[in-house]
Amino acid sequence: MEEKHHRVNHPIRQMMVNNFLGGIAWSFGTLIGATIIVAVAGFLFSRIDVIPIVGTFITNIIRFIAQNNPNLLQ
């Protein structure tokens, strides 16, 4: 059988820092993506009259945020 393992010639400290920074970047990107998806879904649900409970609930949340953060929508 052929050996499929390779020797890593990078210092362990450098690998740990690179992996740590990569993990932070991945989680930050995931957070931003999820925030955008939830915001768009919330906006769309607030416009739907078919589901009055969800639409009213989301509309109340958006009104609350707009009233407490007037600079947010400018």
N, C-alpha and C positions, 0 to 999 in steps of 0.2 A: 504494500500500500504506500501511496505517496503521502508525504508529510505536508499538511496544509496549514501549519502554524508558522507565523513569521515572528521574528524577534523584533521587538520595538526598541528603537534606538533613541527615543526621546526621554528626557528626565521625567521622573514620576511627578515632580512638583509642577512642571509645565503641563503635563497631561491633566492633572487635577484642576489647575486653573482654567485650562481650555474647556474642560467638561463642565465646570461650574458656571463659567460665563455662557456657554451654550445652553445650559439648563435655564439660566435666568432669562436669556433671550427667548427661548421657546415658551416659557411660562408667561412672559410679558406679551408675546404675540398672541397666545391663547386667550389671555385676559382681554386684550383689545378686541379680538375677533368676537368673543362671546358677548362683550359689552355692545358691540355694534349690532349683532344679531338680536339680542334681547331688546335693544332700543327700537329697532325696526319692527320687530314683532309686537312690541307694546304699542307703537304708533298705529300699526295696522289693526290691532285688536280694538283700539279705542275708536276706530272708524267703522267697525262692524256693528250693524244693528241686529244681525241675526242672533247673536249671542249677547243679550242685554246685560246679563250679570257680569260677564268678563269685560265687555265694552265699558260699562259704567264704572267698574272697579279701576280699570286702567285709566279712564278719563279722570277720575278723582285723583289718582296718583299724579298724573301730569299736571292737573290744576294745582295741587298742593305744591309740587316742585316749582311751578311757575310763580306762584304767589310768594313763596319763601325765598326764591332766587330770581328777582326781576331782571338782573343783568344777564342771566343765562340765555334768554331768548333774543337778545339784541344782536 
